[in-house]
């Protein structure tokens, strides 16, 4: 687990260093304010020292935001750019971390996890919205949809796609909680975890 944590961490730091070296770092694009940035950091910590809340956040965020980012990347950097590798290492790494922790090690979401992580997500989005207003950025696509096609394209114009996305996110969180509950894993119950 720590090997995966280190791999994700090295890719994450490498991306920031590469932006700084190339002189392309900008507060409008490179602050860690995308949900996938947040889940990358939480995944590193959860892999290093698993705790129920950390694992829940990784599970719900990685299997929604990171998985979507892998399926419909908003990258703008072609293969073999270093950013191509760091992007897919961090995003796929978070998905692998979520599956490893939840299904491989049986750290299942506890009762109330859907609403708990949904509230954390809403609070994070509110903070990002303030940062977007201050910097003129578009983190979490709160000001407009991504340039490349994504699931948001079928959710209506701004601001309706934000509300539709929030409702869809809650539905997917609920489905993921059911999936975790019905999946089989090692015998130790999650409530016995520290």
C-alpha positions in Angstrom: 0.0 0.0 0.0 2.8 2.4 0.8 4.4 1.7 -2.5 1.2 2.9 -4.3 1.1 5.9 -2.0 4.6 6.8 -2.9 4.0 6.3 -6.6 1.0 8.6 -6.5 2.8 11.2 -4.4 5.8 11.3 -6.7 3.6 11.8 -9.7 1.6 14.5 -8.0 4.7 16.4 -6.9 6.4 15.9 -10.3 3.5 17.6 -12.0 3.8 20.7 -9.8 7.6 20.8 -10.2 7.2 20.4 -14.0 4.8 23.3 -14.2 7.1 25.5 -12.1 10.2 24.5 -14.2 8.3 25.2 -17.5 7.0 28.5 -16.1 3.4 27.4 -16.7 2.3 27.4 -13.1 -0.7 29.6 -12.5 -3.2 30.2 -9.7 -6.0 29.9 -12.3 -5.0 26.3 -13.3 -2.6 24.7 -10.8 -3.9 25.2 -7.3 -5.0 21.8 -5.8 -8.7 22.7 -6.0 -10.0 20.1 -8.4 -11.8 17.3 -6.6 -9.4 14.9 -8.2 -6.5 16.9 -6.6 -8.1 16.5 -3.2 -8.8 12.8 -3.6 -5.2 12.3 -4.8 -3.9 13.8 -1.5 -6.4 11.9 0.6 -5.6 8.7 -1.2 -1.9 9.1 -0.4 -2.7 9.6 3.3 -5.3 6.8 3.4 -2.9 4.3 1.9 -0.2 5.3 4.3 -2.4 5.3 7.4 -5.9 4.1 6.7 -8.7 5.6 8.8 -12.4 5.1 8.2 -13.2 8.7 7.1 -10.2 8.9 4.9 -11.1 5.6 3.2 -14.7 6.7 2.8 -13.7 9.9 1.1 -11.3 8.1 -1.2 -13.9 5.5 -2.1 -16.6 7.9 -3.0 -14.5 10.6 -4.6 -12.2 8.3 -6.6 -15.0 6.1 -8.0 -16.8 9.2 -9.1 -14.4 12.2 -9.9 -11.2 10.3 -10.6 -12.9 7.5 -12.6 -14.7 10.1 -14.7 -11.4 12.0 -15.2 -9.8 8.8 -16.5 -12.7 8.0 -18.9 -13.1 11.6 -20.2 -9.8 13.3 -19.5 -9.5 17.1 -19.7 -5.8 17.0 -20.1 -4.7 19.1 -23.1 -1.3 17.3 -23.0 -0.6 14.5 -25.5 1.4 11.4 -25.0 4.4 11.3 -24.2 4.2 14.6 -22.2 5.2 14.3 -18.6 1.8 15.7 -17.7 0.2 12.8 -19.5 1.9 10.3 -17.2 1.4 12.3 -14.0 -2.3 12.8 -14.9 -3.0 9.1 -15.4 -0.8 8.0 -12.5 -2.6 10.2 -10.0 -6.1 9.6 -11.3 -5.8 5.8 -11.9 -3.8 5.6 -8.6 -6.7 7.0 -6.7 -9.1 4.6 -8.3 -6.8 1.7 -7.5 -6.4 3.0 -3.9 -10.2 3.1 -3.5 -10.7 -0.4 -4.7 -7.7 -1.8 -2.7 -8.8 -0.2 0.5 -12.6 -0.9 0.2 -12.7 -4.3 -1.5 -9.2 -5.7 -1.0 -8.8 -4.7 2.7 -12.5 -4.5 3.5 -12.6 -1.0 4.8 -16.3 -0.6 3.9 -18.1 2.7 4.3 -19.8 3.0 7.7 -23.5 3.8 8.2 -24.0 7.5 7.3 -21.0 7.6 5.0 -22.9 8.8 2.0 -24.2 11.9 3.7 -21.0 12.4 5.6 -18.9 12.4 2.4 -21.5 14.3 0.5 -21.4 17.1 3.1 -17.6 17.2 2.9 -17.9 17.4 -0.9 -20.4 20.3 -0.7 -18.1 22.1 1.8 -15.1 21.6 -0.4 -17.1 22.9 -3.5 -18.2 26.0 -1.6 -14.5 26.8 -0.7 -13.6 26.2 -4.4 -16.4 28.5 -5.5 -14.9 31.3 -3.4 -11.4 30.6 -4.8 -12.8 30.6 -8.3 -14.4 34.0 -7.7 -11.2 35.4 -6.3 -8.8 34.0 -8.9 -11.1 33.9 -12.0 -10.4 30.2 -12.3 -12.8 27.4 -13.1 -11.9 24.7 -10.6 -14.4 21.9 -10.3 -16.0 23.4 -13.4 -18.2 25.6 -11.2 -18.0 28.6 -13.6 -18.4 26.7 -17.0 -18.1 23.3 -18.4 -14.7 21.8 -19.5 -13.5 22.5 -23.0 -13.6 18.8 -23.9 -16.7 16.7 -23.8 -17.8 15.3 -20.4 -20.8 14.0 -18.6 -21.6 17.6 -17.7 -22.6 18.2 -21.4 -25.9 16.3 -20.8 -26.8 18.1 -17.6 -27.9 21.4 -19.1 -26.4 24.9 -19.1 -24.8 26.8 -16.2 -25.8 26.8 -13.4 -28.2 23.9 -13.9 -25.5 21.4 -14.6 -24.1 22.1 -11.1 -27.4 21.2 -9.5 -27.9 18.2 -11.8 -24.3 17.1 -11.1 -24.9 17.4 -7.3 -28.0 15.2 -7.6 -26.3 12.7 -9.8 -23.4 12.6 -7.4 -25.7 11.8 -4.5 -27.3 9.0 -6.5 -23.9 7.5 -7.5 -22.6 7.8 -3.9 -25.7 5.9 -2.8 -25.1 3.2 -5.4 -21.5 2.9 -4.4 -22.5 2.4 -0.8 -24.8 -0.4 -1.8 -22.0 -2.0 -3.9 -19.6 -1.8 -1.0 -22.2 -3.3 1.4 -23.0 -6.3 -0.8 -19.5 -7.1 -1.9 -17.6 -9.8 -0.1 -14.3 -9.2 1.6 -12.2 -10.4 4.6 -14.2 -11.2 7.7 -13.3 -8.3 10.0 -16.1 -5.8 10.2 -15.3 -2.1 9.4 -16.8 -1.1 12.8 -13.8 -2.9 14.5 -11.3 -0.6 12.7 -9.6 2.1 14.7 
